Amino acid sequence: MNLELFIPEITLVVFAILVILLDLGVRQKALLGAVSLVGLVIAGGVSVVMWGESHPALFNNMLAVDNFALFFKLLFLGIAFLVILASADYVKKFARFQGEYYALILLSTLGMMLMAATADLISLYVALELTSISLYVLVGFLKDRKSTEASLKYLLLGAIASAVLLYGMALIFGFTGKTQLGEIAQVLQAMSPQALLDSPALLMGIVFMIAGFGFKIAAVPFQMWVPDVYEGAPTTVTAYLSVASKAAGFAIILRIFFSAFDIPWLNQNWGMIFAVLAVISMLIGNVVAIPQTNIKRMLGYSSIAQAGYLMVGLATLGLSPVADVLGQSGIIFFLTSYALTNLGAFIAVIAISSKLDSDLIADYAGMGRRAPVLALALTFCLISLIGMPPAAGFMAKFYIFSAAVQNHLLWLVVIAVLNSVISAYYYLRVVKVMWLGEPASEEKVPSSAAPRVALFLCCLGVLMLGVIPGVVIGLAELASKMFAF
C-alpha cells in the first residue's frame, strides 16, 4: 500500500478533524488557527522529504507521487498557510464558525493536493468534488445577502461545469475502456492518426473536459461566476480561491494533456484551442476590469486575464518535446509567482477594507498617508501583476513568453504584451488613488501581527522570485519533466 507516501494527505484529514473537535471545547479560538498551521507545516515537511526520489504510485496507480505532484502539494500548502495567517483578524466576522472555517480550508487543500496527484479519471472527479464542495461553503460564510448569492451562483454554475466535465470523462472512458491516464495514452497512441481524427466521441470528450477545467481556471467563456463570487465571498476566501483553485485547475490540465492526450496528431489542434482561449481571456479580462469601481471585482477580472497569460504556456502543446517542457515549467513558475503576488494584494486589501468597511477603490484615497506600509505592499503587488521589474510578475511573463517566442508563437506574445500594457491602466489607477488622493480621515489603519507576517512573506517572495528566480525555475523544470503513473 505504501501509505507512508500518503502521509501529507492523512495529516490534513487528522488536523481538520482535530480542529473541529477542539472547537467544541476551546474558548481561545485563536488556537484553532495555530493548530491548522501546525498541520500544514507537518504535511509540507513530509512532502519536502519525499522530493526528488522515485516513488511508486498509490492505490492501484490512481495517485502519482512524483515531483510534479509534490511541487503542487507544497504550493497548495503554502497558499493555505498564508491564507490562515491572513485570517487572524478577519475570522471575527464569523466568530461562531471558526472551527468549520479552518477545517474547510484544510479539506479543500487536501482536494487540491489530490487533484495534482491524480492519475485516474475517477480519483480526479472525487478530488475535484472534495475541493469544490468545500469552496462552495466557504464562499457563503458571511451569511449576508451578497455572500449567500455568491455561494448559490458558484454552486449552480460549478455543478453544471462538473456535469460537463463528467460527461467528457464518460465519453473518454467509453472510447478507450480505460480510466487511468497512462492506459488511456497507450490506447490512443496505438491508433492511427485518421482513426483518432474521425472519432467524434473522443474529440467531444476532450472538448467537454476543456470546458469543465475552463471553469476552474476562470477562462473565457467559462468565467461568468468570477466577479460576483469574488465580490460576495469573504475576502480571505476570495484570496484563497483566486490562486489555489486556479493552480489546481492548471495542475490537472498539465497532468492530462501532457500525458493521457499527448498524441502528436492531436496536440497541435489543442494547442491552437488554448491559444484562442488565451487571447479572448486576456482581452475580456483586461477590458472589463477598466471600469470596475470595486477592488475585489477588479481583481476578479484581472484573474481572468491572468488565466489568459497562463494559457500562453498551454499553447505550446505538441509543438516539440522542448516546447512541452518549457510550456509546463513556465506555467508552474507563473503560478508560483502569481500565487504570492495575488495573495499579497488581497492581504493588503483585507487589512484596508476591514478598517474602511468598504471595497470601493475611491475609498482607498490617501491610504499612502494612513497606512503607508499596506499601501506600499499593495503597490508592489500590483506592479508585479502588471509584469514590471523587479517583481516576480516580470520574470514569470518573461519566462512564459520566451518559451512561446522560441516556438514560433510571436503573434500570441505580441497580443499578451499589449494586454499587459492595457492592464497597467487599471492597476496603476489604484496606486494613484492611494498615493495622490485626499484621505477621508487621518485615522491610521491597524492590523495584527499574523496578517503583517503573511504580507511580509508574500512581498519577500515576490521580490526574491523577481531578482533571483533561478532556484524556483529549476524546481519547476524538474517537476515538469517527471510524470509517474
One Martini backbone bead per residue (centre of mass of N, CA, C, O) as a GRO file, in nm:
protein
  485
    1MET     BB    1   0.053   0.065  -0.016
    2ASN     BB    2   0.239   0.304   0.079
    3LEU     BB    3   0.127   0.513   0.311
    4GLU     BB    4   0.373   0.705   0.360
    5LEU     BB    5   0.298   0.872   0.088
    6PHE     BB    6   0.011   0.976   0.244
    7ILE     BB    7   0.071   1.171   0.486
    8PRO     BB    8  -0.015   1.458   0.403
    9GLU     BB    9  -0.319   1.386   0.374
   10ILE     BB   10  -0.364   1.263   0.654
   11THR     BB   11  -0.289   1.513   0.814
   12LEU     BB   12  -0.524   1.694   0.720
   13VAL     BB   13  -0.752   1.518   0.826
   14VAL     BB   14  -0.671   1.514   1.124
   15PHE     BB   15  -0.669   1.830   1.165
   16ALA     BB   16  -0.958   1.884   1.084
   17ILE     BB   17  -1.083   1.715   1.312
   18LEU     BB   18  -0.936   1.854   1.547
   19VAL     BB   19  -1.055   2.136   1.507
   20ILE     BB   20  -1.351   2.057   1.553
   21LEU     BB   21  -1.313   1.943   1.841
   22LEU     BB   22  -1.185   2.196   1.973
   23ASP     BB   23  -1.429   2.389   1.917
   24LEU     BB   24  -1.613   2.263   2.148
   25GLY     BB   25  -1.389   2.350   2.411
   26VAL     BB   26  -1.258   2.616   2.307
   27ARG     BB   27  -1.216   2.960   2.373
   28GLN     BB   28  -0.949   2.999   2.216
   29LYS     BB   29  -0.968   3.037   1.874
   30ALA     BB   30  -0.668   3.086   1.791
   31LEU     BB   31  -0.583   2.785   1.820
   32LEU     BB   32  -0.701   2.681   1.551
   33GLY     BB   33  -0.502   2.822   1.365
   34ALA     BB   34  -0.244   2.698   1.486
   35VAL     BB   35  -0.317   2.401   1.428
   36SER     BB   36  -0.341   2.433   1.122
   37LEU     BB   37  -0.046   2.522   1.076
   38VAL     BB   38   0.085   2.265   1.181
   39GLY     BB   39  -0.036   2.073   0.971
   40LEU     BB   40   0.093   2.214   0.724
   41VAL     BB   41   0.388   2.181   0.809
   42ILE     BB   42   0.397   1.873   0.823
   43ALA     BB   43   0.308   1.818   0.532
   44GLY     BB   44   0.541   1.981   0.405
   45GLY     BB   45   0.780   1.825   0.526
   46VAL     BB   46   0.714   1.551   0.397
   47SER     BB   47   0.724   1.650   0.102
   48VAL     BB   48   1.021   1.734   0.102
   49VAL     BB   49   1.140   1.452   0.166
   50MET     BB   50   1.015   1.324  -0.113
   51TRP     BB   51   1.186   1.480  -0.288
   52GLY     BB   52   1.353   1.334  -0.580
   53GLU     BB   53   1.215   1.064  -0.563
   54SER     BB   54   1.123   0.735  -0.634
   55HIS     BB   55   0.775   0.654  -0.661
   56PRO     BB   56   0.509   0.483  -0.617
   57ALA     BB   57   0.202   0.432  -0.679
   58LEU     BB   58  -0.129   0.468  -0.566
   59PHE     BB   59  -0.399   0.287  -0.565
   60ASN     BB   60  -0.372   0.147  -0.840
   61ASN     BB   61  -0.261   0.408  -0.998
   62MET     BB   62  -0.431   0.682  -0.898
   63LEU     BB   63  -0.164   0.799  -0.752
   64ALA     BB   64   0.088   1.021  -0.774
   65VAL     BB   65   0.458   1.044  -0.665
   66ASP     BB   66   0.581   1.316  -0.788
   67ASN     BB   67   0.723   1.618  -0.848
   68PHE     BB   68   0.470   1.749  -0.949
   69ALA     BB   69   0.289   1.689  -0.704
   70LEU     BB   70   0.480   1.806  -0.483
   71PHE     BB   71   0.489   2.095  -0.577
   72PHE     BB   72   0.179   2.148  -0.549
   73LYS     BB   73   0.153   2.075  -0.257
   74LEU     BB   74   0.337   2.303  -0.154
   75LEU     BB   75   0.172   2.532  -0.276
   76PHE     BB   76  -0.097   2.478  -0.127
   77LEU     BB   77   0.017   2.489   0.160
   78GLY     BB   78   0.124   2.779   0.139
   79ILE     BB   79  -0.142   2.918   0.080
   80ALA     BB   80  -0.294   2.824   0.334
   81PHE     BB   81  -0.101   2.948   0.536
   82LEU     BB   82  -0.138   3.247   0.450
   83VAL     BB   83  -0.447   3.261   0.485
   84ILE     BB   84  -0.457   3.195   0.788
   85LEU     BB   85  -0.285   3.431   0.876
   86ALA     BB   86  -0.477   3.652   0.740
   87SER     BB   87  -0.739   3.557   0.932
   88ALA     BB   88  -0.706   3.658   1.228
   89ASP     BB   89  -0.913   3.905   1.202
   90TYR     BB   90  -1.150   3.818   1.005
   91VAL     BB   91  -1.291   3.581   1.181
   92LYS     BB   92  -1.476   3.775   1.355
   93LYS     BB   93  -1.722   3.766   1.147
   94PHE     BB   94  -1.720   3.426   1.226
   95ALA     BB   95  -1.680   3.322   1.532
   96ARG     BB   96  -1.871   3.055   1.545
   97PHE     BB   97  -1.701   2.928   1.264
   98GLN     BB   98  -1.387   2.867   1.281
   99GLY     BB   99  -1.358   2.563   1.266
  100GLU     BB  100  -1.492   2.526   0.988
  101TYR     BB  101  -1.308   2.711   0.831
  102TYR     BB  102  -1.036   2.560   0.875
  103ALA     BB  103  -1.133   2.279   0.783
  104LEU     BB  104  -1.208   2.362   0.488
  105ILE     BB  105  -0.927   2.447   0.404
  106LEU     BB  106  -0.794   2.173   0.449
  107LEU     BB  107  -0.985   2.008   0.258
  108SER     BB  108  -0.937   2.170  -0.001
  109THR     BB  109  -0.634   2.118  -0.005
  110LEU     BB  110  -0.658   1.816  -0.030
  111GLY     BB  111  -0.805   1.816  -0.303
  112MET     BB  112  -0.574   1.959  -0.460
  113MET     BB  113  -0.357   1.748  -0.407
  114LEU     BB  114  -0.512   1.523  -0.554
  115MET     BB  115  -0.528   1.657  -0.830
  116ALA     BB  116  -0.215   1.666  -0.882
  117ALA     BB  117  -0.193   1.331  -0.837
  118THR     BB  118  -0.370   1.232  -1.045
  119ALA     BB  119  -0.417   0.907  -1.258
  120ASP     BB  120  -0.742   0.926  -1.259
  121LEU     BB  121  -1.068   0.996  -1.329
  122ILE     BB  122  -1.195   0.921  -1.059
  123SER     BB  123  -1.002   1.069  -0.863
  124LEU     BB  124  -1.047   1.342  -0.992
  125TYR     BB  125  -1.349   1.379  -0.921
  126VAL     BB  126  -1.325   1.351  -0.618
  127ALA     BB  127  -1.126   1.586  -0.575
  128LEU     BB  128  -1.299   1.807  -0.706
  129GLU     BB  129  -1.544   1.784  -0.508
  130LEU     BB  130  -1.396   1.837  -0.247
  131THR     BB  131  -1.311   2.120  -0.327
  132SER     BB  132  -1.582   2.250  -0.417
  133ILE     BB  133  -1.760   2.213  -0.165
  134SER     BB  134  -1.580   2.374   0.025
  135LEU     BB  135  -1.600   2.644  -0.141
  136TYR     BB  136  -1.902   2.689  -0.136
  137VAL     BB  137  -1.912   2.734   0.172
  138LEU     BB  138  -1.699   2.960   0.206
  139VAL     BB  139  -1.842   3.180   0.033
  140GLY     BB  140  -2.106   3.173   0.254
  141PHE     BB  141  -1.995   3.266   0.550
  142LEU     BB  142  -2.136   3.553   0.605
  143LYS     BB  143  -2.461   3.538   0.554
  144ASP     BB  144  -2.528   3.737   0.346
  145ARG     BB  145  -2.647   3.839   0.054
  146LYS     BB  146  -2.385   3.827  -0.117
  147SER     BB  147  -2.270   3.558  -0.012
  148THR     BB  148  -2.514   3.379  -0.080
  149GLU     BB  149  -2.527   3.445  -0.380
  150ALA     BB  150  -2.241   3.350  -0.450
  151SER     BB  151  -2.273   3.056  -0.357
  152LEU     BB  152  -2.508   2.982  -0.545
  153LYS     BB  153  -2.372   3.045  -0.814
  154TYR     BB  154  -2.129   2.859  -0.774
  155LEU     BB  155  -2.288   2.598  -0.742
  156LEU     BB  156  -2.447   2.593  -1.010
  157LEU     BB  157  -2.206   2.633  -1.206
  158GLY     BB  158  -2.033   2.402  -1.088
  159ALA     BB  159  -2.232   2.172  -1.154
  160ILE     BB  160  -2.227   2.209  -1.457
  161ALA     BB  161  -1.922   2.171  -1.495
  162SER     BB  162  -1.913   1.886  -1.372
  163ALA     BB  163  -2.104   1.755  -1.577
  164VAL     BB  164  -1.935   1.814  -1.827
  165LEU     BB  165  -1.681   1.668  -1.731
  166LEU     BB  166  -1.812   1.389  -1.683
  167TYR     BB  167  -1.902   1.348  -1.975
  168GLY     BB  168  -1.621   1.353  -2.094
  169MET     BB  169  -1.517   1.108  -1.935
  170ALA     BB  170  -1.726   0.907  -2.046
  171LEU     BB  171  -1.629   0.925  -2.339
  172ILE     BB  172  -1.342   0.832  -2.290
  173PHE     BB  173  -1.416   0.561  -2.165
  174GLY     BB  174  -1.589   0.456  -2.404
  175PHE     BB  175  -1.346   0.465  -2.612
  176THR     BB  176  -1.108   0.311  -2.426
  177GLY     BB  177  -1.179   0.154  -2.139
  178LYS     BB  178  -1.039   0.381  -1.956
  179THR     BB  179  -0.906   0.573  -1.656
  180GLN     BB  180  -0.615   0.568  -1.684
  181LEU     BB  181  -0.389   0.776  -1.820
  182GLY     BB  182  -0.176   0.576  -1.927
  183GLU     BB  183  -0.382   0.387  -2.075
  184ILE     BB  184  -0.504   0.597  -2.261
  185ALA     BB  185  -0.241   0.661  -2.412
  186GLN     BB  186  -0.196   0.376  -2.527
  187VAL     BB  187  -0.453   0.359  -2.696
  188LEU     BB  188  -0.408   0.618  -2.872
  189GLN     BB  189  -0.116   0.544  -2.982
  190ALA     BB  190  -0.229   0.279  -3.140
  191MET     BB  191  -0.360   0.472  -3.326
  192SER     BB  192  -0.448   0.627  -3.592
  193PRO     BB  193  -0.484   0.940  -3.703
  194GLN     BB  194  -0.759   0.901  -3.848
  195ALA     BB  195  -0.909   0.760  -3.617
  196LEU     BB  196  -0.895   1.000  -3.424
  197LEU     BB  197  -1.025   1.224  -3.613
  198ASP     BB  198  -1.291   1.014  -3.654
  199SER     BB  199  -1.365   1.069  -3.330
  200PRO     BB  200  -1.620   1.221  -3.174
  201ALA     BB  201  -1.603   1.117  -2.883
  202LEU     BB  202  -1.316   1.209  -2.824
  203LEU     BB  203  -1.337   1.509  -2.900
  204MET     BB  204  -1.578   1.577  -2.714
  205GLY     BB  205  -1.449   1.489  -2.451
  206ILE     BB  206  -1.219   1.699  -2.454
  207VAL     BB  207  -1.397   1.951  -2.477
  208PHE     BB  208  -1.550   1.907  -2.209
  209MET     BB  209  -1.296   1.914  -2.032
  210ILE     BB  210  -1.211   2.199  -2.101
  211ALA     BB  211  -1.468   2.330  -1.992
  212GLY     BB  212  -1.443   2.232  -1.697
  213PHE     BB  213  -1.156   2.360  -1.650
  214GLY     BB  214  -1.228   2.652  -1.731
  215PHE     BB  215  -1.381   2.709  -1.470
  216LYS     BB  216  -1.142   2.676  -1.266
  217ILE     BB  217  -0.954   2.906  -1.430
  218ALA     BB  218  -1.124   3.142  -1.550
  219ALA     BB  219  -1.208   3.108  -1.854
  220VAL     BB  220  -1.294   3.201  -2.147
  221PRO     BB  221  -1.650   3.129  -2.129
  222PHE     BB  222  -1.616   3.038  -1.786
  223GLN     BB  223  -1.628   3.335  -1.599
  224MET     BB  224  -1.917   3.431  -1.480
  225TRP     BB  225  -1.853   3.384  -1.158
  226VAL     BB  226  -1.626   3.572  -1.056
  227PRO     BB  227  -1.722   3.861  -0.967
  228ASP     BB  228  -1.946   3.776  -0.761
  229VAL     BB  229  -1.773   3.588  -0.586
  230TYR     BB  230  -1.547   3.784  -0.511
  231GLU     BB  231  -1.737   3.998  -0.378
  232GLY     BB  232  -1.911   3.806  -0.170
  233ALA     BB  233  -1.685   3.687  -0.046
  234PRO     BB  234  -1.466   3.643   0.164
  235THR     BB  235  -1.159   3.777   0.129
  236THR     BB  236  -0.997   3.524   0.210
  237VAL     BB  237  -1.143   3.339   0.007
  238THR     BB  238  -1.075   3.497  -0.246
  239ALA     BB  239  -0.773   3.460  -0.223
  240TYR     BB  240  -0.776   3.150  -0.229
  241LEU     BB  241  -0.940   3.111  -0.493
  242SER     BB  242  -0.758   3.280  -0.698
  243VAL     BB  243  -0.507   3.062  -0.666
  244ALA     BB  244  -0.573   2.765  -0.592
  245SER     BB  245  -0.784   2.691  -0.807
  246LYS     BB  246  -0.608   2.764  -1.050
  247ALA     BB  247  -0.370   2.574  -0.989
  248ALA     BB  248  -0.537   2.311  -0.995
  249GLY     BB  249  -0.637   2.334  -1.285
  250PHE     BB  250  -0.352   2.340  -1.420
  251ALA     BB  251  -0.246   2.076  -1.308
  252ILE     BB  252  -0.456   1.886  -1.450
  253ILE     BB  253  -0.405   1.979  -1.736
  254LEU     BB  254  -0.113   1.892  -1.749
  255ARG     BB  255  -0.152   1.596  -1.676
  256ILE     BB  256  -0.342   1.524  -1.920
  257PHE     BB  257  -0.215   1.672  -2.186
  258PHE     BB  258   0.093   1.549  -2.112
  259SER     BB  259  -0.026   1.238  -2.126
  260ALA     BB  260  -0.303   1.115  -2.225
  261PHE     BB  261  -0.304   1.352  -2.481
  262ASP     BB  262  -0.006   1.279  -2.607
  263ILE     BB  263  -0.073   1.338  -2.938
  264PRO     BB  264   0.060   1.443  -3.225
  265TRP     BB  265  -0.220   1.478  -3.399
  266LEU     BB  266  -0.361   1.662  -3.157
  267ASN     BB  267  -0.195   1.882  -3.009
  268GLN     BB  268  -0.206   2.129  -3.205
  269ASN     BB  269  -0.510   2.172  -3.176
  270TRP     BB  270  -0.509   2.229  -2.870
  271GLY     BB  271  -0.310   2.462  -2.877
  272MET     BB  272  -0.497   2.651  -3.044
  273ILE     BB  273  -0.727   2.663  -2.845
  274PHE     BB  274  -0.562   2.792  -2.615
  275ALA     BB  275  -0.481   3.044  -2.773
  276VAL     BB  276  -0.765   3.158  -2.812
  277LEU     BB  277  -0.844   3.164  -2.512
  278ALA     BB  278  -0.620   3.356  -2.430
  279VAL     BB  279  -0.705   3.603  -2.592
  280ILE     BB  280  -0.993   3.635  -2.480
  281SER     BB  281  -0.920   3.651  -2.178
  282MET     BB  282  -0.738   3.898  -2.190
  283LEU     BB  283  -0.934   4.100  -2.316
  284ILE     BB  284  -1.180   4.078  -2.126
  285GLY     BB  285  -1.041   4.109  -1.853
  286ASN     BB  286  -0.910   4.395  -1.907
  287VAL     BB  287  -1.147   4.564  -2.017
  288VAL     BB  288  -1.355   4.509  -1.777
  289ALA     BB  289  -1.164   4.621  -1.544
  290ILE     BB  290  -1.159   4.930  -1.592
  291PRO     BB  291  -1.466   5.018  -1.474
  292GLN     BB  292  -1.408   4.931  -1.197
  293THR     BB  293  -1.489   5.011  -0.837
  294ASN     BB  294  -1.422   4.728  -0.727
  295ILE     BB  295  -1.147   4.559  -0.617
  296LYS     BB  296  -1.252   4.265  -0.634
  297ARG     BB  297  -1.359   4.278  -0.925
  298MET     BB  298  -1.098   4.366  -1.055
  299LEU     BB  299  -0.936   4.109  -0.962
  300GLY     BB  300  -1.123   3.915  -1.108
  301TYR     BB  301  -1.063   4.010  -1.400
  302SER     BB  302  -0.762   3.977  -1.370
  303SER     BB  303  -0.770   3.662  -1.342
  304ILE     BB  304  -0.863   3.615  -1.629
  305ALA     BB  305  -0.613   3.734  -1.765
  306GLN     BB  306  -0.408   3.545  -1.625
  307ALA     BB  307  -0.515   3.290  -1.762
  308GLY     BB  308  -0.422   3.380  -2.041
  309TYR     BB  309  -0.119   3.385  -1.987
  310LEU     BB  310  -0.101   3.084  -1.904
  311MET     BB  311  -0.208   2.972  -2.191
  312VAL     BB  312   0.051   3.023  -2.346
  313GLY     BB  313   0.182   2.759  -2.245
  314LEU     BB  314  -0.039   2.566  -2.372
  315ALA     BB  315   0.016   2.648  -2.679
  316THR     BB  316   0.283   2.451  -2.696
  317LEU     BB  317   0.134   2.204  -2.752
  318GLY     BB  318   0.315   1.973  -2.958
  319LEU     BB  319   0.562   2.117  -3.101
  320SER     BB  320   0.769   1.999  -2.876
  321PRO     BB  321   0.949   1.871  -2.625
  322VAL     BB  322   1.068   2.145  -2.541
  323ALA     BB  323   0.801   2.301  -2.538
  324ASP     BB  324   0.663   2.138  -2.320
  325VAL     BB  325   0.860   2.201  -2.090
  326LEU     BB  326   0.845   2.512  -2.108
  327GLY     BB  327   0.540   2.534  -2.068
  328GLN     BB  328   0.520   2.395  -1.795
  329SER     BB  329   0.734   2.558  -1.632
  330GLY     BB  330   0.606   2.833  -1.688
  331ILE     BB  331   0.341   2.778  -1.540
  332ILE     BB  332   0.456   2.704  -1.263
  333PHE     BB  333   0.604   2.973  -1.214
  334PHE     BB  334   0.363   3.159  -1.252
  335LEU     BB  335   0.187   3.042  -1.023
  336THR     BB  336   0.380   3.112  -0.796
  337SER     BB  337   0.394   3.421  -0.840
  338TYR     BB  338   0.086   3.471  -0.840
  339ALA     BB  339   0.025   3.373  -0.557
  340LEU     BB  340   0.198   3.583  -0.405
  341THR     BB  341   0.081   3.838  -0.533
  342ASN     BB  342  -0.229   3.804  -0.482
  343LEU     BB  343  -0.210   3.759  -0.181
  344GLY     BB  344  -0.081   4.029  -0.113
  345ALA     BB  345  -0.309   4.204  -0.221
  346PHE     BB  346  -0.539   4.081  -0.041
  347ILE     BB  347  -0.416   4.134   0.236
  348ALA     BB  348  -0.424   4.440   0.206
  349VAL     BB  349  -0.729   4.457   0.155
  350ILE     BB  350  -0.820   4.337   0.421
  351ALA     BB  351  -0.700   4.557   0.607
  352ILE     BB  352  -0.837   4.804   0.475
  353SER     BB  353  -1.142   4.714   0.447
  354SER     BB  354  -1.193   4.657   0.748
  355LYS     BB  355  -1.168   4.960   0.826
  356LEU     BB  356  -1.364   5.087   0.598
  357ASP     BB  357  -1.604   4.905   0.502
  358SER     BB  358  -1.471   4.884   0.198
  359ASP     BB  359  -1.421   4.814  -0.176
  360LEU     BB  360  -1.373   5.089  -0.281
  361ILE     BB  361  -1.141   5.263  -0.452
  362ALA     BB  362  -1.210   5.556  -0.354
  363ASP     BB  363  -1.155   5.478  -0.039
  364TYR     BB  364  -0.824   5.465  -0.088
  365ALA     BB  365  -0.772   5.743  -0.031
  366GLY     BB  366  -0.468   5.819   0.124
  367MET     BB  367  -0.323   5.544   0.217
  368GLY     BB  368  -0.023   5.644   0.221
  369ARG     BB  369  -0.081   5.794   0.505
  370ARG     BB  370  -0.247   5.584   0.681
  371ALA     BB  371  -0.092   5.313   0.523
  372PRO     BB  372   0.211   5.279   0.397
  373VAL     BB  373   0.272   4.974   0.403
  374LEU     BB  374   0.019   4.871   0.261
  375ALA     BB  375   0.046   5.049   0.008
  376LEU     BB  376   0.324   4.943  -0.077
  377ALA     BB  377   0.247   4.644  -0.105
  378LEU     BB  378   0.020   4.682  -0.311
  379THR     BB  379   0.191   4.821  -0.525
  380PHE     BB  380   0.393   4.590  -0.571
  381CYS     BB  381   0.178   4.377  -0.658
  382LEU     BB  382   0.064   4.538  -0.900
  383ILE     BB  383   0.330   4.551  -1.053
  384SER     BB  384   0.351   4.244  -1.084
  385LEU     BB  385   0.086   4.206  -1.247
  386ILE     BB  386   0.190   4.364  -1.490
  387GLY     BB  387   0.524   4.305  -1.531
  388MET     BB  388   0.736   4.453  -1.346
  389PRO     BB  389   1.023   4.549  -1.247
  390PRO     BB  390   1.147   4.335  -0.982
  391ALA     BB  391   0.919   4.148  -1.005
  392ALA     BB  392   0.782   3.834  -1.057
  393GLY     BB  393   0.599   3.902  -1.305
  394PHE     BB  394   0.825   3.951  -1.506
  395MET     BB  395   0.959   3.669  -1.506
  396ALA     BB  396   0.705   3.507  -1.575
  397LYS     BB  397   0.650   3.640  -1.849
  398PHE     BB  398   0.926   3.604  -1.976
  399TYR     BB  399   0.931   3.295  -1.967
  400ILE     BB  400   0.659   3.226  -2.116
  401PHE     BB  401   0.715   3.405  -2.370
  402SER     BB  402   0.982   3.278  -2.462
  403ALA     BB  403   0.869   2.999  -2.522
  404ALA     BB  404   0.676   3.099  -2.746
  405VAL     BB  405   0.886   3.229  -2.935
  406GLN     BB  406   1.063   2.969  -2.978
  407ASN     BB  407   0.764   2.844  -3.102
  408HIS     BB  408   0.620   3.048  -3.306
  409LEU     BB  409   0.435   3.269  -3.100
  410LEU     BB  410   0.450   3.583  -3.147
  411TRP     BB  411   0.156   3.680  -3.180
  412LEU     BB  412   0.073   3.602  -2.888
  413VAL     BB  413   0.278   3.780  -2.738
  414VAL     BB  414   0.190   4.053  -2.847
  415ILE     BB  415  -0.093   4.040  -2.722
  416ALA     BB  416   0.002   4.005  -2.427
  417VAL     BB  417   0.162   4.271  -2.405
  418LEU     BB  418  -0.073   4.462  -2.471
  419ASN     BB  419  -0.241   4.367  -2.224
  420SER     BB  420  -0.039   4.463  -2.012
  421VAL     BB  421  -0.075   4.760  -2.080
  422ILE     BB  422  -0.375   4.776  -2.014
  423SER     BB  423  -0.349   4.685  -1.712
  424ALA     BB  424  -0.195   4.936  -1.606
  425TYR     BB  425  -0.433   5.126  -1.574
  426TYR     BB  426  -0.595   4.983  -1.333
  427TYR     BB  427  -0.362   4.944  -1.138
  428LEU     BB  428  -0.253   5.248  -1.128
  429ARG     BB  429  -0.513   5.372  -1.023
  430VAL     BB  430  -0.483   5.268  -0.737
  431VAL     BB  431  -0.213   5.402  -0.680
  432LYS     BB  432  -0.308   5.692  -0.721
  433VAL     BB  433  -0.525   5.698  -0.500
  434MET     BB  434  -0.338   5.630  -0.257
  435TRP     BB  435  -0.106   5.871  -0.310
  436LEU     BB  436  -0.299   6.129  -0.432
  437GLY     BB  437  -0.524   6.116  -0.254
  438GLU     BB  438  -0.770   6.224  -0.036
  439PRO     BB  439  -0.833   6.173   0.276
  440ALA     BB  440  -1.107   6.126   0.490
  441SER     BB  441  -0.880   6.055   0.705
  442GLU     BB  442  -0.613   6.020   0.966
  443GLU     BB  443  -0.667   5.741   1.035
  444LYS     BB  444  -0.541   5.457   1.111
  445VAL     BB  445  -0.439   5.118   0.995
  446PRO     BB  446  -0.481   4.834   1.152
  447SER     BB  447  -0.286   4.531   1.248
  448SER     BB  448  -0.183   4.231   1.301
  449ALA     BB  449   0.079   4.017   1.300
  450ALA     BB  450  -0.007   3.788   1.106
  451PRO     BB  451  -0.075   3.953   0.847
  452ARG     BB  452   0.204   4.088   0.834
  453VAL     BB  453   0.361   3.830   0.787
  454ALA     BB  454   0.217   3.741   0.529
  455LEU     BB  455   0.287   3.998   0.367
  456PHE     BB  456   0.592   3.974   0.390
  457LEU     BB  457   0.622   3.697   0.253
  458CYS     BB  458   0.502   3.777  -0.017
  459CYS     BB  459   0.691   4.016  -0.088
  460LEU     BB  460   0.951   3.856  -0.066
  461GLY     BB  461   0.881   3.649  -0.284
  462VAL     BB  462   0.840   3.851  -0.517
  463LEU     BB  463   1.131   3.961  -0.506
  464MET     BB  464   1.295   3.697  -0.531
  465LEU     BB  465   1.166   3.601  -0.805
  466GLY     BB  466   1.267   3.865  -0.955
  467VAL     BB  467   1.586   3.840  -0.887
  468ILE     BB  468   1.605   3.503  -0.794
  469PRO     BB  469   1.459   3.251  -0.995
  470GLY     BB  470   1.633   2.987  -1.038
  471VAL     BB  471   1.532   2.784  -0.827
  472VAL     BB  472   1.230   2.766  -0.917
  473ILE     BB  473   1.283   2.702  -1.210
  474GLY     BB  474   1.429   2.436  -1.154
  475LEU     BB  475   1.189   2.299  -1.010
  476ALA     BB  476   0.990   2.328  -1.246
  477GLU     BB  477   1.153   2.159  -1.449
  478LEU     BB  478   1.160   1.903  -1.278
  479ALA     BB  479   0.851   1.867  -1.257
  480SER     BB  480   0.791   1.863  -1.578
  481LYS     BB  481   0.972   1.580  -1.628
  482MET     BB  482   0.765   1.420  -1.410
  483PHE     BB  483   0.557   1.148  -1.497
  484ALA     BB  484   0.386   0.928  -1.284
  485PHE     BB  485   0.210   0.579  -1.277
   0.00000   0.00000   0.00000
